[in-house]
């Protein structure tokens, strides 16, 4: 809550809101006073009042939207949901790659939000930063004016770093296909058929993953069969496939093309693919977990450590695929690996990783040794700190 209040006070939107609302009520009171003091003619004005009020209300609402502490999404999510989301997070000044602290830009501990000048923006619900136009393009196709960023070199550099790290800002446009706003809106509607209020509390990581796949599929329908065939052939090249895996979300067809190339020995060596730190972001990590599921055991044994890395946060979108893939490994081999990682998680006090390992052990109906030795249930173990 304090983060939200600080944002309101910092950019003055709270006071502005009160002033605009007060002016609106004052205007309504003046108009109604004129109506009732005008005598018989007032009856005519009375019936015109709704039309007059709409003329006043529309620009006032537009002004409030532009000054909102959470531009665009705050109006969509509703005040209560927006406050709840921001109250759950903590913000700190963004530290650039060169060590410079950008006082005007903040990022949330969760990585879900960034803040500029007291206004907050949900990172995974933004498609791109259209720098020439000075606009943010949202995943539902809406374009939000943010010209103030363009005129500050410090803010621009900080945001480019944040966006580039999350593939929202790409200097090399060939890495990421472009899409018009209407395509974004179409993809969003296909992926999310519920209300924006429900979106506020949904899993943005998973929605972003599904949206990126849907958007790519829409874009692929616009290319010719010849171009599509050329694209698929390119993905059978080890270098091209590897770079695609690391840098963008792949569609199901693209994943299958690469998987068949691996199974048919067209792509022969994937040992260097299974380093989770090489993937651009959490969305791209899903390429790895889904690829290992598709190529199956024993070919996917080369990526077993990668799959266990995917268990380190139960909330990440790659988690379910990793669990489903590992559950199909030979039981004895999997148990040995579980015990090895349980010991590591226990030693490091990694509670999230411990929860992921417990989840996997339940899937294969196995009780980890730490629970056996201490005579506690997996449920009790999950709620206990894993430190000594």
Beta strands, then each sheet from edge to edge (+ up, - down):
strand 1: 91-95
strand 2: 101-108
strand 3: 113-116
strand 4: 119-122
strand 5: 126-130
strand 6: 135-138
strand 7: 143-145
sheet 1: 1+ 2- 3+ 4-
sheet 2: 5+ 6- 7+
end
